[in-house]
Amino acid sequence: MIPKRNWCRYDGNFISLKKECGQDCKFYRKTGNTEYCGWGENFKILIKEGKLIKCEVKNREPPKNQSINYLEEVIKNDMD
């Protein structure tokens, strides 16, 4: 499990898995059994619940400080 950043109050909130997750989505990451969405300033933990719906943020302009950069750094350091 990837640790929350101290200054990011909403890191690690849960959202439902979307249809596009894992299919070339540049914001999707998986470590172990946990799937993450790095769109936005806070990363989210993806959970499977109900019917998969279409991602509503994938084609929007992301904010400047993207959490995907943090996820990438943590995953890279874990593999080293």
Steps between C-alpha positions, in 0.01 A plus 500: 500500500632842406522741796307825506694821480477701824380816329241324280196448713305306236767257375373144497127565485305227325331534162347234281697333223406631155474329160820665375719419803799296394438549128774744405385749765804705589362563850446131594759315711495167679729372774437161651124461528426873527396711201543878498378800304753782481279757331489822697694627799401205721534136404201272544474128574283325244243249623270275301140572583195459285494550126808657341423846367690732267779714647388860536846657548725320252453757223495809721800724546672379821622746764866609510602294803403150398513214749611263221850645540502399868366151418770454236774605742381267777455203265843558345668517843325181613637316198858617559 
